[in-house]
Amino acid sequence: MSPLSAIPANMSNFMPKLDMVTPDMKMPDISAPSDVTKASPSSDSFASMFGRMVSDVNAKQNAATEAMGALQSGQKVPLHQTVIAMEEASVSFQLMVEVRNRLLESYQEIMRMSI
């Protein structure tokens, strides 16, 4: 049995989901200046965006914990899927911590500014 035969034929669930660009899509006009100060009503605040990020990290941590529990209890869970779930949770948590660190550094820099 070759190592390549262990890879499932349908790998679409392992690949990141990206919005597909279709030929009929129009590019925004960047030649005209836009008013950056006006926020559209559909735009999210930074707090809600960060809250969603924390929720996503929590969901990935829970999925990794469930996969590990299922593997340890002897259920038929592939080892590679468990490792992938654990690494995905780890990387997303590291990203969240780095974003938090950068935010704190920015806040501290702003507080040090003299007016």
DAQUIKA-V968267 format. One line per field, one symbol per residue. phi: phi as a letter, one per 20 degrees, with the letter a starting at -180 (. if undefined). Layout:
BEGIN
phi->???
END
This chain:
BEGIN
phi->.effffeffeeffeefedfeedfefdeffefefdeffeeffefeffffffffffffffffffffffffffffenfedffffffffffffffffffffffffffffffffffefee
END
